[in-house]
Amino acid sequence: MTPKEKFLEWLIRPEGYYIRRYLKFLRKEEKYLFDKPCCLLAYWYKARKNRLGARLGFIISAGCFGEGLRLEHFGSVIVNPKSRIGKNCTIHGNCCIGSKGGYPDDSPVIGDNVDIGQFAQILGGIKIADNVRIGAGAVVVKDITTPGVTVTGVPAKEVSSK
């Protein structure tokens, strides 16, 4: 992005601008929490991330996602702090990744390159393989062990493979 494009984006401030700022604050919080521990800076970036997250509808804790996270839209993205999601995950708006609410508090483990559609929910201590596409509105409550499949429905079922 050229300096002129950056300036225009800062001036206009489209949806993507705020999402990129949120991701920047998330990664800075992780840096000062795990890589170069500094409580003051970690707290500073966590506070900035949470303030912006409240406006955008994001509740994501540090350390849940691998690198390359993409948030396509703002609006109610909730991720349990115990969830572990791999690299290059794409999340569309209004998704929930978390436990079923019972005991034990198990959370999902999601592989790399997973695309999670609008309004999808991934619940419970399940495992999802790499390169899986989860359709819009799907409710995933069972393991998806086949890499590269597409799942849709309530409860989610495999509909195709790549």
Secondary structure, DSSP 8 states (H G I E B T S, - for coil): --HHHHHHHHHH--HHHHHHHHHHHHHHHHIIIIIS--HHHHHHHHHHHHHHHHHHTEE--TTSB-S--EE-S-S-EEE-TT-EE-TT-EE-SS-EEE--SSSS----EE-SS-EE-TT-EEESS-EE-TT-EE-TT-EE-S-B-STTEEEETTTTEEEEE-
